[in-house]
Amino acid sequence: EACDQVITMKAYAYPISDPLQKNKPLELNEVTLSADSKAIRFVAQHLIRAASDMDRLGEAYDHVHMRGNSPAWEEQWPDIIVCKPQNEKPKQSR
């Protein structure tokens, strides 16, 4: 299924030193989750729900936070936000 379409994914984050998010988020090259298997399953469920919402809502989909939208979310966890891709042309590989 993925071979016949362009797939886009980028990762962004706000550093802990910017709790009010006054600056733009940093684009990340790599994401590391340090979590136990139960937390990883909660994250996976959040991502699957977000993908289903994205498919169901189409262009109307904007973003969804794990915080406040997942009963599994813990106060000490970072929020995980899934947003629709921005209208950027994908970079061509050489």
C-alpha positions in Angstrom: 0.0 0.0 0.0 2.8 2.5 0.9 4.8 1.9 -2.3 2.3 3.8 -4.6 2.0 7.0 -2.5 4.2 9.6 -1.0 4.5 9.1 2.8 5.4 12.1 4.9 6.5 12.2 8.5 8.5 14.7 10.5 9.1 14.9 14.2 9.2 18.1 16.3 9.7 18.8 20.0 9.9 21.7 22.5 12.9 21.4 24.8 12.1 21.2 28.6 13.9 24.6 28.9 11.0 26.2 26.9 7.9 25.1 29.0 5.8 28.0 27.7 6.7 27.1 24.1 7.8 30.6 23.2 10.1 29.4 20.5 9.4 27.3 17.4 9.6 23.6 18.0 12.9 21.9 17.0 12.8 19.6 14.0 14.2 16.2 15.1 16.3 13.8 13.2 15.6 10.9 15.6 13.1 10.2 18.4 13.9 8.0 21.3 11.2 6.8 23.7 12.4 5.6 27.1 9.4 3.6 28.3 8.2 0.3 29.5 6.1 -2.0 27.3 2.8 -0.9 28.9 3.6 2.8 28.1 4.7 1.9 24.5 1.3 0.1 24.0 -0.5 3.2 25.2 1.4 5.3 22.7 0.7 2.8 19.9 -3.0 2.9 20.7 -2.9 6.7 20.6 -1.2 6.7 17.2 -3.6 4.1 15.8 -6.6 6.2 17.0 -5.0 9.4 15.5 -4.5 7.6 12.1 -8.2 6.4 12.2 -9.4 10.0 12.9 -7.1 11.3 10.1 -8.7 8.8 7.6 -12.2 9.5 8.8 -12.0 13.3 8.9 -9.8 13.8 5.9 -8.9 17.5 5.3 -10.9 18.4 8.5 -8.3 16.6 10.7 -5.9 19.0 12.3 -4.2 17.4 15.4 -4.9 15.4 18.5 -3.0 15.4 21.9 -2.4 12.3 23.9 -2.8 14.4 27.0 -6.5 14.8 27.7 -7.5 12.4 25.0 -6.2 9.1 26.3 -7.3 7.7 29.6 -3.9 6.0 29.9 -1.9 9.3 29.9 0.1 10.0 33.0 0.8 13.5 34.3 4.6 13.0 34.3 4.6 11.9 30.6 5.4 14.3 27.7 2.4 15.0 25.6 2.4 13.3 22.2 0.6 15.3 19.5 -0.2 13.9 16.1 -0.9 16.5 13.4 -1.6 16.4 9.7 1.4 16.9 7.4 2.1 20.4 6.3 1.8 21.2 2.6 5.4 20.8 1.8 6.9 19.1 -1.2 8.8 16.0 -0.1 12.5 16.1 -0.7 13.7 14.0 -3.6 16.2 11.3 -2.8 19.4 11.2 -4.8 
